[in-house]
Amino acid sequence: MLKNYHRGDGVCIYYKPNVGCTVYDSRPVACRVDEGYQVFASDRMTLEEYYRSNVQVCNQLQEAAGLPLDWRVKL
């Protein structure tokens, strides 16, 4: 789904340190959590399950990239 958006290490090609997402206003649907749920997962899981799954993946990618702990997503 997002394989075209990472640089091979799980970090998005549009992420810039000290800036964040450089395409935020036009990011792909997979990066827009609520719309992504409707398109990709609403027939397989609840919205809460989808949120939790996104948080888990996001935090794993941040950890793998060595990003600061205070960036971790919390529900």
Predicted model as a PDB file, atoms N, CA, C, CB and O in Angstrom, pLDDT in the B-factor column:
MODEL        1                                                                  
ATOM      1  N   MET A   1       0.819  -1.191   0.000  1.00 61.00           N  
ATOM      2  CA  MET A   1       0.000   0.000   0.000  1.00 61.00           C  
ATOM      3  C   MET A   1       0.864   1.257   0.000  1.00 61.00           C  
ATOM      4  CB  MET A   1      -0.932  -0.003   1.199  1.00 61.00           C  
ATOM      5  O   MET A   1       0.635   2.170  -0.794  1.00 61.00           O  
ATOM      6  N   LEU A   2       1.844   1.305   0.879  1.00 69.00           N  
ATOM      7  CA  LEU A   2       2.709   2.486   0.945  1.00 69.00           C  
ATOM      8  C   LEU A   2       4.111   2.209   0.432  1.00 69.00           C  
ATOM      9  CB  LEU A   2       2.785   2.995   2.364  1.00 69.00           C  
ATOM     10  O   LEU A   2       5.021   3.003   0.667  1.00 69.00           O  
ATOM     11  N   LYS A   3       4.301   1.088  -0.271  1.00 75.00           N  
ATOM     12  CA  LYS A   3       5.649   0.707  -0.685  1.00 75.00           C  
ATOM     13  C   LYS A   3       6.307   1.745  -1.586  1.00 75.00           C  
ATOM     14  CB  LYS A   3       5.609  -0.619  -1.395  1.00 75.00           C  
ATOM     15  O   LYS A   3       7.535   1.828  -1.615  1.00 75.00           O  
ATOM     16  N   ASN A   4       5.540   2.530  -2.315  1.00 83.00           N  
ATOM     17  CA  ASN A   4       6.109   3.556  -3.183  1.00 83.00           C  
ATOM     18  C   ASN A   4       6.482   4.828  -2.429  1.00 83.00           C  
ATOM     19  CB  ASN A   4       5.136   3.890  -4.282  1.00 83.00           C  
ATOM     20  O   ASN A   4       7.022   5.768  -3.013  1.00 83.00           O  
ATOM     21  N   TYR A   5       6.194   4.853  -1.138  1.00 86.00           N  
ATOM     22  CA  TYR A   5       6.410   6.070  -0.366  1.00 86.00           C  
ATOM     23  C   TYR A   5       7.525   5.965   0.663  1.00 86.00           C  
ATOM     24  CB  TYR A   5       5.151   6.448   0.319  1.00 86.00           C  
ATOM     25  O   TYR A   5       7.796   6.934   1.372  1.00 86.00           O  
ATOM     26  N   HIS A   6       8.179   4.804   0.764  1.00 80.00           N  
ATOM     27  CA  HIS A   6       9.271   4.739   1.729  1.00 80.00           C  
ATOM     28  C   HIS A   6      10.598   4.595   1.000  1.00 80.00           C  
ATOM     29  CB  HIS A   6       9.065   3.570   2.712  1.00 80.00           C  
ATOM     30  O   HIS A   6      10.666   4.123  -0.135  1.00 80.00           O  
ATOM     31  N   ARG A   7      11.640   5.015   1.689  1.00 83.00           N  
ATOM     32  CA  ARG A   7      12.956   5.029   1.061  1.00 83.00           C  
ATOM     33  C   ARG A   7      13.723   3.731   1.273  1.00 83.00           C  
ATOM     34  CB  ARG A   7      13.763   6.182   1.590  1.00 83.00           C  
ATOM     35  O   ARG A   7      14.934   3.682   1.059  1.00 83.00           O  
ATOM     36  N   GLY A   8      13.030   2.689   1.691  1.00 78.00           N  
ATOM     37  CA  GLY A   8      13.661   1.394   1.874  1.00 78.00           C  
ATOM     38  C   GLY A   8      13.913   1.045   3.325  1.00 78.00           C  
ATOM     39  O   GLY A   8      14.232  -0.099   3.646  1.00 78.00           O  
ATOM     40  N   ASP A   9      13.773   2.020   4.201  1.00 76.00           N  
ATOM     41  CA  ASP A   9      14.006   1.782   5.625  1.00 76.00           C  
ATOM     42  C   ASP A   9      12.759   2.060   6.460  1.00 76.00           C  
ATOM     43  CB  ASP A   9      15.158   2.645   6.117  1.00 76.00           C  
ATOM     44  O   ASP A   9      12.833   2.159   7.685  1.00 76.00           O  
ATOM     45  N   GLY A  10      11.617   2.184   5.789  1.00 70.00           N  
ATOM     46  CA  GLY A  10      10.370   2.437   6.503  1.00 70.00           C  
ATOM     47  C   GLY A  10      10.053   3.899   6.690  1.00 70.00           C  
ATOM     48  O   GLY A  10       8.963   4.237   7.152  1.00 70.00           O  
ATOM     49  N   VAL A  11      10.975   4.775   6.345  1.00 80.00           N  
ATOM     50  CA  VAL A  11      10.743   6.212   6.481  1.00 80.00           C  
ATOM     51  C   VAL A  11      10.220   6.743   5.154  1.00 80.00           C  
ATOM     52  CB  VAL A  11      12.047   6.961   6.909  1.00 80.00           C  
ATOM     53  O   VAL A  11      10.756   6.428   4.092  1.00 80.00           O  
ATOM     54  N   CYS A  12       9.189   7.537   5.224  1.00 86.00           N  
ATOM     55  CA  CYS A  12       8.554   8.085   4.023  1.00 86.00           C  
ATOM     56  C   CYS A  12       9.509   9.007   3.262  1.00 86.00           C  
ATOM     57  CB  CYS A  12       7.273   8.848   4.399  1.00 86.00           C  
ATOM     58  O   CYS A  12      10.268   9.771   3.859  1.00 86.00           O  
ATOM     59  N   ILE A  13       9.454   8.919   1.940  1.00 91.00           N  
ATOM     60  CA  ILE A  13      10.294   9.782   1.110  1.00 91.00           C  
ATOM     61  C   ILE A  13       9.905  11.246   1.236  1.00 91.00           C  
ATOM     62  CB  ILE A  13      10.209   9.354  -0.341  1.00 91.00           C  
ATOM     63  O   ILE A  13      10.687  12.128   0.880  1.00 91.00           O  
ATOM     64  N   TYR A  14       8.710  11.514   1.736  1.00 93.00           N  
ATOM     65  CA  TYR A  14       8.250  12.893   1.891  1.00 93.00           C  
ATOM     66  C   TYR A  14       8.466  13.449   3.292  1.00 93.00           C  
ATOM     67  CB  TYR A  14       6.795  12.981   1.544  1.00 93.00           C  
ATOM     68  O   TYR A  14       8.097  14.588   3.578  1.00 93.00           O  
ATOM     69  N   TYR A  15       9.061  12.646   4.160  1.00 91.00           N  
ATOM     70  CA  TYR A  15       9.374  13.112   5.513  1.00 91.00           C  
ATOM     71  C   TYR A  15      10.727  13.820   5.514  1.00 91.00           C  
ATOM     72  CB  TYR A  15       9.378  11.927   6.518  1.00 91.00           C  
ATOM     73  O   TYR A  15      11.708  13.309   4.972  1.00 91.00           O  
ATOM     74  N   LYS A  16      10.765  14.987   6.122  1.00 93.00           N  
ATOM     75  CA  LYS A  16      12.012  15.727   6.275  1.00 93.00           C  
ATOM     76  C   LYS A  16      12.205  16.049   7.753  1.00 93.00           C  
ATOM     77  CB  LYS A  16      12.007  17.030   5.413  1.00 93.00           C  
ATOM     78  O   LYS A  16      11.299  16.573   8.400  1.00 93.00           O  
ATOM     79  N   PRO A  17      13.392  15.735   8.290  1.00 90.00           N  
ATOM     80  CA  PRO A  17      13.662  16.043   9.699  1.00 90.00           C  
ATOM     81  C   PRO A  17      13.409  17.528   9.992  1.00 90.00           C  
ATOM     82  CB  PRO A  17      15.119  15.670  10.063  1.00 90.00           C  
ATOM     83  O   PRO A  17      13.701  18.398   9.171  1.00 90.00           O  
ATOM     84  N   ASN A  18      12.874  17.786  11.147  1.00 92.00           N  
ATOM     85  CA  ASN A  18      12.567  19.146  11.612  1.00 92.00           C  
ATOM     86  C   ASN A  18      11.488  19.841  10.793  1.00 92.00           C  
ATOM     87  CB  ASN A  18      13.813  19.982  11.586  1.00 92.00           C  
ATOM     88  O   ASN A  18      11.195  21.014  11.024  1.00 92.00           O  
ATOM     89  N   VAL A  19      10.889  19.124   9.833  1.00 94.00           N  
ATOM     90  CA  VAL A  19       9.806  19.683   9.017  1.00 94.00           C  
ATOM     91  C   VAL A  19       8.566  18.805   9.146  1.00 94.00           C  
ATOM     92  CB  VAL A  19      10.236  19.805   7.525  1.00 94.00           C  
ATOM     93  O   VAL A  19       7.462  19.300   9.372  1.00 94.00           O  
ATOM     94  N   GLY A  20       8.762  17.489   8.999  1.00 91.00           N  
ATOM     95  CA  GLY A  20       7.651  16.549   9.010  1.00 91.00           C  
ATOM     96  C   GLY A  20       7.247  16.208   7.596  1.00 91.00           C  
ATOM     97  O   GLY A  20       8.082  16.184   6.692  1.00 91.00           O  
ATOM     98  N   CYS A  21       5.969  15.945   7.404  1.00 93.00           N  
ATOM     99  CA  CYS A  21       5.439  15.559   6.100  1.00 93.00           C  
ATOM    100  C   CYS A  21       5.416  16.773   5.173  1.00 93.00           C  
ATOM    101  CB  CYS A  21       4.020  14.951   6.242  1.00 93.00           C  
ATOM    102  O   CYS A  21       4.814  17.801   5.485  1.00 93.00           O  
ATOM    103  N   THR A  22       6.076  16.635   4.042  1.00 96.00           N  
ATOM    104  CA  THR A  22       6.136  17.758   3.101  1.00 96.00           C  
ATOM    105  C   THR A  22       5.000  17.736   2.080  1.00 96.00           C  
ATOM    106  CB  THR A  22       7.464  17.749   2.375  1.00 96.00           C  
ATOM    107  O   THR A  22       4.891  18.644   1.256  1.00 96.00           O  
ATOM    108  N   VAL A  23       4.156  16.707   2.128  1.00 95.00           N  
ATOM    109  CA  VAL A  23       3.007  16.624   1.216  1.00 95.00           C  
ATOM    110  C   VAL A  23       1.713  16.442   2.009  1.00 95.00           C  
ATOM    111  CB  VAL A  23       3.190  15.455   0.210  1.00 95.00           C  
ATOM    112  O   VAL A  23       0.746  15.871   1.504  1.00 95.00           O  
ATOM    113  N   TYR A  24       1.697  16.923   3.239  1.00 94.00           N  
ATOM    114  CA  TYR A  24       0.579  16.648   4.140  1.00 94.00           C  
ATOM    115  C   TYR A  24      -0.782  16.968   3.511  1.00 94.00           C  
ATOM    116  CB  TYR A  24       0.747  17.441   5.418  1.00 94.00           C  
ATOM    117  O   TYR A  24      -1.704  16.159   3.609  1.00 94.00           O  
ATOM    118  N   ASP A  25      -0.918  18.106   2.885  1.00 94.00           N  
ATOM    119  CA  ASP A  25      -2.217  18.496   2.329  1.00 94.00           C  
ATOM    120  C   ASP A  25      -2.643  17.647   1.135  1.00 94.00           C  
ATOM    121  CB  ASP A  25      -2.178  19.942   1.919  1.00 94.00           C  
ATOM    122  O   ASP A  25      -3.828  17.604   0.804  1.00 94.00           O  
ATOM    123  N   SER A  26      -1.698  16.971   0.483  1.00 94.00           N  
ATOM    124  CA  SER A  26      -2.041  16.128  -0.663  1.00 94.00           C  
ATOM    125  C   SER A  26      -1.541  14.697  -0.477  1.00 94.00           C  
ATOM    126  CB  SER A  26      -1.459  16.719  -1.945  1.00 94.00           C  
ATOM    127  O   SER A  26      -1.282  13.994  -1.454  1.00 94.00           O  
ATOM    128  N   ARG A  27      -1.407  14.268   0.776  1.00 92.00           N  
ATOM    129  CA  ARG A  27      -0.896  12.920   1.067  1.00 92.00           C  
ATOM    130  C   ARG A  27      -1.837  11.848   0.523  1.00 92.00           C  
ATOM    131  CB  ARG A  27      -0.706  12.733   2.585  1.00 92.00           C  
ATOM    132  O   ARG A  27      -3.027  12.097   0.331  1.00 92.00           O  
ATOM    133  N   PRO A  28      -1.298  10.655   0.277  1.00 90.00           N  
ATOM    134  CA  PRO A  28      -2.133   9.572  -0.271  1.00 90.00           C  
ATOM    135  C   PRO A  28      -3.200   9.116   0.727  1.00 90.00           C  
ATOM    136  CB  PRO A  28      -1.254   8.376  -0.671  1.00 90.00           C  
ATOM    137  O   PRO A  28      -3.074   9.341   1.930  1.00 90.00           O  
ATOM    138  N   VAL A  29      -4.239   8.481   0.218  1.00 90.00           N  
ATOM    139  CA  VAL A  29      -5.358   8.048   1.050  1.00 90.00           C  
ATOM    140  C   VAL A  29      -4.896   7.130   2.183  1.00 90.00           C  
ATOM    141  CB  VAL A  29      -6.402   7.335   0.194  1.00 90.00           C  
ATOM    142  O   VAL A  29      -5.472   7.162   3.271  1.00 90.00           O  
ATOM    143  N   ALA A  30      -3.885   6.329   1.950  1.00 83.00           N  
ATOM    144  CA  ALA A  30      -3.396   5.427   2.998  1.00 83.00           C  
ATOM    145  C   ALA A  30      -2.832   6.198   4.192  1.00 83.00           C  
ATOM    146  CB  ALA A  30      -2.323   4.493   2.431  1.00 83.00           C  
ATOM    147  O   ALA A  30      -2.755   5.659   5.296  1.00 83.00           O  
ATOM    148  N   CYS A  31      -2.446   7.432   3.982  1.00 87.00           N  
ATOM    149  CA  CYS A  31      -1.919   8.264   5.066  1.00 87.00           C  
ATOM    150  C   CYS A  31      -3.023   9.069   5.760  1.00 87.00           C  
ATOM    151  CB  CYS A  31      -0.850   9.213   4.523  1.00 87.00           C  
ATOM    152  O   CYS A  31      -2.779   9.693   6.793  1.00 87.00           O  
ATOM    153  N   ARG A  32      -4.207   9.057   5.211  1.00 92.00           N  
ATOM    154  CA  ARG A  32      -5.360   9.741   5.809  1.00 92.00           C  
ATOM    155  C   ARG A  32      -6.176   8.664   6.522  1.00 92.00           C  
ATOM    156  CB  ARG A  32      -6.233  10.517   4.715  1.00 92.00           C  
ATOM    157  O   ARG A  32      -6.951   7.940   5.898  1.00 92.00           O  
ATOM    158  N   VAL A  33      -5.991   8.572   7.822  1.00 91.00           N  
ATOM    159  CA  VAL A  33      -6.469   7.429   8.590  1.00 91.00           C  
ATOM    160  C   VAL A  33      -7.966   7.168   8.419  1.00 91.00           C  
ATOM    161  CB  VAL A  33      -6.163   7.638  10.043  1.00 91.00           C  
ATOM    162  O   VAL A  33      -8.351   6.039   8.116  1.00 91.00           O  
ATOM    163  N   ASP A  34      -8.800   8.155   8.599  1.00 94.00           N  
ATOM    164  CA  ASP A  34     -10.245   7.901   8.530  1.00 94.00           C  
ATOM    165  C   ASP A  34     -10.697   7.505   7.124  1.00 94.00           C  
ATOM    166  CB  ASP A  34     -11.015   9.138   8.985  1.00 94.00           C  
ATOM    167  O   ASP A  34     -11.493   6.580   6.961  1.00 94.00           O  
ATOM    168  N   GLU A  35     -10.194   8.194   6.126  1.00 95.00           N  
ATOM    169  CA  GLU A  35     -10.549   7.840   4.753  1.00 95.00           C  
ATOM    170  C   GLU A  35      -9.942   6.489   4.374  1.00 95.00           C  
ATOM    171  CB  GLU A  35     -10.077   8.932   3.773  1.00 95.00           C  
ATOM    172  O   GLU A  35     -10.573   5.697   3.675  1.00 95.00           O  
ATOM    173  N   GLY A  36      -8.718   6.228   4.836  1.00 92.00           N  
ATOM    174  CA  GLY A  36      -8.070   4.948   4.590  1.00 92.00           C  
ATOM    175  C   GLY A  36      -8.869   3.791   5.165  1.00 92.00           C  
ATOM    176  O   GLY A  36      -8.963   2.723   4.559  1.00 92.00           O  
ATOM    177  N   TYR A  37      -9.444   4.015   6.344  1.00 96.00           N  
ATOM    178  CA  TYR A  37     -10.284   2.983   6.948  1.00 96.00           C  
ATOM    179  C   TYR A  37     -11.453   2.634   6.035  1.00 96.00           C  
ATOM    180  CB  TYR A  37     -10.801   3.445   8.318  1.00 96.00           C  
ATOM    181  O   TYR A  37     -11.728   1.458   5.795  1.00 96.00           O  
ATOM    182  N   GLN A  38     -12.134   3.643   5.531  1.00 96.00           N  
ATOM    183  CA  GLN A  38     -13.284   3.406   4.666  1.00 96.00           C  
ATOM    184  C   GLN A  38     -12.886   2.657   3.392  1.00 96.00           C  
ATOM    185  CB  GLN A  38     -13.951   4.730   4.306  1.00 96.00           C  
ATOM    186  O   GLN A  38     -13.609   1.768   2.943  1.00 96.00           O  
ATOM    187  N   VAL A  39     -11.754   3.009   2.821  1.00 94.00           N  
ATOM    188  CA  VAL A  39     -11.315   2.421   1.557  1.00 94.00           C  
ATOM    189  C   VAL A  39     -10.727   1.026   1.738  1.00 94.00           C  
ATOM    190  CB  VAL A  39     -10.294   3.322   0.897  1.00 94.00           C  
ATOM    191  O   VAL A  39     -10.995   0.130   0.938  1.00 94.00           O  
ATOM    192  N   PHE A  40      -9.921   0.837   2.792  1.00 93.00           N  
ATOM    193  CA  PHE A  40      -9.125  -0.381   2.906  1.00 93.00           C  
ATOM    194  C   PHE A  40      -9.589  -1.399   3.941  1.00 93.00           C  
ATOM    195  CB  PHE A  40      -7.756  -0.012   3.213  1.00 93.00           C  
ATOM    196  O   PHE A  40      -9.277  -2.580   3.794  1.00 93.00           O  
ATOM    197  N   ALA A  41     -10.322  -0.995   4.984  1.00 96.00           N  
ATOM    198  CA  ALA A  41     -10.499  -1.933   6.083  1.00 96.00           C  
ATOM    199  C   ALA A  41     -11.886  -2.005   6.705  1.00 96.00           C  
ATOM    200  CB  ALA A  41      -9.556  -1.601   7.122  1.00 96.00           C  
ATOM    201  O   ALA A  41     -12.109  -2.848   7.574  1.00 96.00           O  
ATOM    202  N   SER A  42     -12.810  -1.176   6.306  1.00 97.00           N  
ATOM    203  CA  SER A  42     -14.105  -1.126   6.991  1.00 97.00           C  
ATOM    204  C   SER A  42     -14.877  -2.439   6.921  1.00 97.00           C  
ATOM    205  CB  SER A  42     -14.947  -0.027   6.404  1.00 97.00           C  
ATOM    206  O   SER A  42     -15.754  -2.690   7.747  1.00 97.00           O  
ATOM    207  N   ASP A  43     -14.556  -3.272   5.943  1.00 97.00           N  
ATOM    208  CA  ASP A  43     -15.243  -4.559   5.827  1.00 97.00           C  
ATOM    209  C   ASP A  43     -14.573  -5.666   6.649  1.00 97.00           C  
ATOM    210  CB  ASP A  43     -15.303  -4.975   4.371  1.00 97.00           C  
ATOM    211  O   ASP A  43     -15.084  -6.784   6.719  1.00 97.00           O  
ATOM    212  N   ARG A  44     -13.417  -5.349   7.276  1.00 97.00           N  
ATOM    213  CA  ARG A  44     -12.670  -6.374   8.004  1.00 97.00           C  
ATOM    214  C   ARG A  44     -12.466  -6.098   9.486  1.00 97.00           C  
ATOM    215  CB  ARG A  44     -11.352  -6.546   7.374  1.00 97.00           C  
ATOM    216  O   ARG A  44     -12.180  -7.021  10.249  1.00 97.00           O  
ATOM    217  N   MET A  45     -12.609  -4.844   9.909  1.00 97.00           N  
ATOM    218  CA  MET A  45     -12.356  -4.523  11.314  1.00 97.00           C  
ATOM    219  C   MET A  45     -13.100  -3.260  11.715  1.00 97.00           C  
ATOM    220  CB  MET A  45     -10.852  -4.356  11.569  1.00 97.00           C  
ATOM    221  O   MET A  45     -13.564  -2.498  10.868  1.00 97.00           O  
ATOM    222  N   THR A  46     -13.204  -3.055  13.006  1.00 97.00           N  
ATOM    223  CA  THR A  46     -13.847  -1.843  13.506  1.00 97.00           C  
ATOM    224  C   THR A  46     -12.881  -0.670  13.347  1.00 97.00           C  
ATOM    225  CB  THR A  46     -14.280  -2.010  14.996  1.00 97.00           C  
ATOM    226  O   THR A  46     -11.680  -0.853  13.149  1.00 97.00           O  
ATOM    227  N   LEU A  47     -13.433   0.532  13.437  1.00 96.00           N  
ATOM    228  CA  LEU A  47     -12.602   1.729  13.343  1.00 96.00           C  
ATOM    229  C   LEU A  47     -11.585   1.763  14.485  1.00 96.00           C  
ATOM    230  CB  LEU A  47     -13.478   2.999  13.365  1.00 96.00           C  
ATOM    231  O   LEU A  47     -10.435   2.150  14.275  1.00 96.00           O  
ATOM    232  N   GLU A  48     -11.993   1.365  15.679  1.00 96.00           N  
ATOM    233  CA  GLU A  48     -11.064   1.341  16.813  1.00 96.00           C  
ATOM    234  C   GLU A  48      -9.913   0.366  16.561  1.00 96.00           C  
ATOM    235  CB  GLU A  48     -11.806   0.957  18.106  1.00 96.00           C  
ATOM    236  O   GLU A  48      -8.761   0.680  16.862  1.00 96.00           O  
ATOM    237  N   GLU A  49     -10.212  -0.807  16.014  1.00 97.00           N  
ATOM    238  CA  GLU A  49      -9.159  -1.772  15.684  1.00 97.00           C  
ATOM    239  C   GLU A  49      -8.194  -1.195  14.642  1.00 97.00           C  
ATOM    240  CB  GLU A  49      -9.780  -3.086  15.162  1.00 97.00           C  
ATOM    241  O   GLU A  49      -6.982  -1.394  14.719  1.00 97.00           O  
ATOM    242  N   TYR A  50      -8.754  -0.483  13.678  1.00 95.00           N  
ATOM    243  CA  TYR A  50      -7.936   0.141  12.639  1.00 95.00           C  
ATOM    244  C   TYR A  50      -7.027   1.204  13.238  1.00 95.00           C  
ATOM    245  CB  TYR A  50      -8.825   0.758  11.548  1.00 95.00           C  
ATOM    246  O   TYR A  50      -5.845   1.272  12.903  1.00 95.00           O  
ATOM    247  N   TYR A  51      -7.572   2.034  14.125  1.00 94.00           N  
ATOM    248  CA  TYR A  51      -6.758   3.048  14.805  1.00 94.00           C  
ATOM    249  C   TYR A  51      -5.615   2.390  15.569  1.00 94.00           C  
ATOM    250  CB  TYR A  51      -7.625   3.889  15.766  1.00 94.00           C  
ATOM    251  O   TYR A  51      -4.464   2.814  15.461  1.00 94.00           O  
ATOM    252  N   ARG A  52      -5.931   1.361  16.333  1.00 95.00           N  
ATOM    253  CA  ARG A  52      -4.902   0.673  17.131  1.00 95.00           C  
ATOM    254  C   ARG A  52      -3.837   0.048  16.233  1.00 95.00           C  
ATOM    255  CB  ARG A  52      -5.544  -0.413  18.019  1.00 95.00           C  
ATOM    256  O   ARG A  52      -2.648   0.101  16.550  1.00 95.00           O  
ATOM    257  N   SER A  53      -4.250  -0.537  15.130  1.00 93.00           N  
ATOM    258  CA  SER A  53      -3.311  -1.133  14.191  1.00 93.00           C  
ATOM    259  C   SER A  53      -2.396  -0.065  13.592  1.00 93.00           C  
ATOM    260  CB  SER A  53      -4.063  -1.875  13.078  1.00 93.00           C  
ATOM    261  O   SER A  53      -1.191  -0.281  13.460  1.00 93.00           O  
ATOM    262  N   ASN A  54      -2.962   1.074  13.235  1.00 90.00           N  
ATOM    263  CA  ASN A  54      -2.164   2.173  12.688  1.00 90.00           C  
ATOM    264  C   ASN A  54      -1.160   2.689  13.705  1.00 90.00           C  
ATOM    265  CB  ASN A  54      -3.069   3.310  12.230  1.00 90.00           C  
ATOM    266  O   ASN A  54      -0.010   2.962  13.361  1.00 90.00           O  
ATOM    267  N   VAL A  55      -1.587   2.824  14.948  1.00 92.00           N  
ATOM    268  CA  VAL A  55      -0.688   3.286  16.007  1.00 92.00           C  
ATOM    269  C   VAL A  55       0.476   2.315  16.171  1.00 92.00           C  
ATOM    270  CB  VAL A  55      -1.451   3.441  17.343  1.00 92.00           C  
ATOM    271  O   VAL A  55       1.630   2.729  16.287  1.00 92.00           O  
ATOM    272  N   GLN A  56       0.165   1.030  16.179  1.00 93.00           N  
ATOM    273  CA  GLN A  56       1.200   0.020  16.351  1.00 93.00           C  
ATOM    274  C   GLN A  56       2.236   0.098  15.217  1.00 93.00           C  
ATOM    275  CB  GLN A  56       0.568  -1.384  16.405  1.00 93.00           C  
ATOM    276  O   GLN A  56       3.440   0.123  15.473  1.00 93.00           O  
ATOM    277  N   VAL A  57       1.765   0.135  13.984  1.00 87.00           N  
ATOM    278  CA  VAL A  57       2.677   0.197  12.835  1.00 87.00           C  
ATOM    279  C   VAL A  57       3.472   1.494  12.844  1.00 87.00           C  
ATOM    280  CB  VAL A  57       1.895   0.068  11.517  1.00 87.00           C  
ATOM    281  O   VAL A  57       4.682   1.485  12.616  1.00 87.00           O  
ATOM    282  N   CYS A  58       2.814   2.584  13.101  1.00 86.00           N  
ATOM    283  CA  CYS A  58       3.485   3.884  13.137  1.00 86.00           C  
ATOM    284  C   CYS A  58       4.603   3.891  14.170  1.00 86.00           C  
ATOM    285  CB  CYS A  58       2.479   4.999  13.442  1.00 86.00           C  
ATOM    286  O   CYS A  58       5.715   4.334  13.883  1.00 86.00           O  
ATOM    287  N   ASN A  59       4.315   3.409  15.355  1.00 90.00           N  
ATOM    288  CA  ASN A  59       5.316   3.390  16.410  1.00 90.00           C  
ATOM    289  C   ASN A  59       6.462   2.436  16.097  1.00 90.00           C  
ATOM    290  CB  ASN A  59       4.674   3.008  17.723  1.00 90.00           C  
ATOM    291  O   ASN A  59       7.612   2.724  16.430  1.00 90.00           O  
ATOM    292  N   GLN A  60       6.166   1.305  15.462  1.00 90.00           N  
ATOM    293  CA  GLN A  60       7.223   0.372  15.072  1.00 90.00           C  
ATOM    294  C   GLN A  60       8.148   1.016  14.037  1.00 90.00           C  
ATOM    295  CB  GLN A  60       6.615  -0.934  14.509  1.00 90.00           C  
ATOM    296  O   GLN A  60       9.367   0.874  14.122  1.00 90.00           O  
ATOM    297  N   LEU A  61       7.578   1.716  13.075  1.00 81.00           N  
ATOM    298  CA  LEU A  61       8.392   2.382  12.061  1.00 81.00           C  
ATOM    299  C   LEU A  61       9.238   3.486  12.679  1.00 81.00           C  
ATOM    300  CB  LEU A  61       7.504   2.957  10.955  1.00 81.00           C  
ATOM    301  O   LEU A  61      10.403   3.654  12.320  1.00 81.00           O  
ATOM    302  N   GLN A  62       8.653   4.239  13.609  1.00 84.00           N  
ATOM    303  CA  GLN A  62       9.416   5.290  14.288  1.00 84.00           C  
ATOM    304  C   GLN A  62      10.573   4.697  15.078  1.00 84.00           C  
ATOM    305  CB  GLN A  62       8.505   6.101  15.218  1.00 84.00           C  
ATOM    306  O   GLN A  62      11.686   5.222  15.049  1.00 84.00           O  
ATOM    307  N   GLU A  63      10.310   3.605  15.780  1.00 89.00           N  
ATOM    308  CA  GLU A  63      11.362   2.954  16.561  1.00 89.00           C  
ATOM    309  C   GLU A  63      12.478   2.447  15.641  1.00 89.00           C  
ATOM    310  CB  GLU A  63      10.776   1.786  17.388  1.00 89.00           C  
ATOM    311  O   GLU A  63      13.658   2.648  15.928  1.00 89.00           O  
ATOM    312  N   ALA A  64      12.108   1.797  14.545  1.00 85.00           N  
ATOM    313  CA  ALA A  64      13.097   1.272  13.605  1.00 85.00           C  
ATOM    314  C   ALA A  64      13.938   2.388  12.989  1.00 85.00           C  
ATOM    315  CB  ALA A  64      12.405   0.476  12.504  1.00 85.00           C  
ATOM    316  O   ALA A  64      15.109   2.187  12.669  1.00 85.00           O  
ATOM    317  N   ALA A  65      13.337   3.554  12.828  1.00 80.00           N  
ATOM    318  CA  ALA A  65      14.056   4.691  12.248  1.00 80.00           C  
ATOM    319  C   ALA A  65      14.854   5.467  13.290  1.00 80.00           C  
ATOM    320  CB  ALA A  65      13.081   5.624  11.559  1.00 80.00           C  
ATOM    321  O   ALA A  65      15.560   6.419  12.957  1.00 80.00           O  
ATOM    322  N   GLY A  66      14.740   5.057  14.554  1.00 87.00           N  
ATOM    323  CA  GLY A  66      15.483   5.730  15.614  1.00 87.00           C  
ATOM    324  C   GLY A  66      14.951   7.102  15.977  1.00 87.00           C  
ATOM    325  O   GLY A  66      15.686   7.947  16.485  1.00 87.00           O  
ATOM    326  N   LEU A  67      13.672   7.321  15.715  1.00 83.00           N  
ATOM    327  CA  LEU A  67      13.079   8.619  16.035  1.00 83.00           C  
ATOM    328  C   LEU A  67      12.843   8.735  17.539  1.00 83.00           C  
ATOM    329  CB  LEU A  67      11.753   8.817  15.265  1.00 83.00           C  
ATOM    330  O   LEU A  67      12.717   7.721  18.226  1.00 83.00           O  
ATOM    331  N   PRO A  68      12.782   9.949  18.049  1.00 88.00           N  
ATOM    332  CA  PRO A  68      12.647  10.167  19.489  1.00 88.00           C  
ATOM    333  C   PRO A  68      11.384   9.536  20.074  1.00 88.00           C  
ATOM    334  CB  PRO A  68      12.648  11.646  19.780  1.00 88.00           C  
ATOM    335  O   PRO A  68      10.345   9.476  19.416  1.00 88.00           O  
ATOM    336  N   LEU A  69      11.486   9.068  21.311  1.00 92.00           N  
ATOM    337  CA  LEU A  69      10.348   8.437  21.994  1.00 92.00           C  
ATOM    338  C   LEU A  69       9.154   9.375  22.107  1.00 92.00           C  
ATOM    339  CB  LEU A  69      10.761   7.971  23.383  1.00 92.00           C  
ATOM    340  O   LEU A  69       8.010   8.925  22.057  1.00 92.00           O  
ATOM    341  N   ASP A  70       9.401  10.655  22.255  1.00 91.00           N  
ATOM    342  CA  ASP A  70       8.273  11.582  22.431  1.00 91.00           C  
ATOM    343  C   ASP A  70       7.464  11.767  21.147  1.00 91.00           C  
ATOM    344  CB  ASP A  70       8.783  12.936  22.910  1.00 91.00           C  
ATOM    345  O   ASP A  70       6.435  12.443  21.166  1.00 91.00           O  
ATOM    346  N   TRP A  71       7.902  11.186  20.045  1.00 86.00           N  
ATOM    347  CA  TRP A  71       7.133  11.223  18.815  1.00 86.00           C  
ATOM    348  C   TRP A  71       6.127  10.083  18.743  1.00 86.00           C  
ATOM    349  CB  TRP A  71       8.059  11.171  17.622  1.00 86.00           C  
ATOM    350  O   TRP A  71       5.252  10.098  17.877  1.00 86.00           O  
ATOM    351  N   ARG A  72       6.226   9.105  19.621  1.00 91.00           N  
ATOM    352  CA  ARG A  72       5.345   7.946  19.565  1.00 91.00           C  
ATOM    353  C   ARG A  72       3.887   8.361  19.687  1.00 91.00           C  
ATOM    354  CB  ARG A  72       5.701   6.954  20.665  1.00 91.00           C  
ATOM    355  O   ARG A  72       3.546   9.275  20.437  1.00 91.00           O  
ATOM    356  N   VAL A  73       3.047   7.684  18.950  1.00 90.00           N  
ATOM    357  CA  VAL A  73       1.615   7.952  18.966  1.00 90.00           C  
ATOM    358  C   VAL A  73       0.995   7.248  20.171  1.00 90.00           C  
ATOM    359  CB  VAL A  73       0.942   7.483  17.639  1.00 90.00           C  
ATOM    360  O   VAL A  73       1.315   6.098  20.470  1.00 90.00           O  
ATOM    361  N   LYS A  74       0.105   7.960  20.852  1.00 90.00           N  
ATOM    362  CA  LYS A  74      -0.597   7.391  21.994  1.00 90.00           C  
ATOM    363  C   LYS A  74      -2.095   7.509  21.753  1.00 90.00           C  
ATOM    364  CB  LYS A  74      -0.186   8.100  23.317  1.00 90.00           C  
ATOM    365  O   LYS A  74      -2.574   8.520  21.241  1.00 90.00           O  
ATOM    366  N   LEU A  75      -2.825   6.476  22.123  1.00 84.00           N  
ATOM    367  CA  LEU A  75      -4.290   6.514  22.029  1.00 84.00           C  
ATOM    368  C   LEU A  75      -4.872   6.809  23.380  1.00 84.00           C  
ATOM    369  CB  LEU A  75      -4.854   5.191  21.484  1.00 84.00           C  
ATOM    370  O   LEU A  75      -6.092   6.886  23.523  1.00 84.00           O  
TER     371      LEU A  75                                                      
ENDMDL                                                                          
END                                                                             
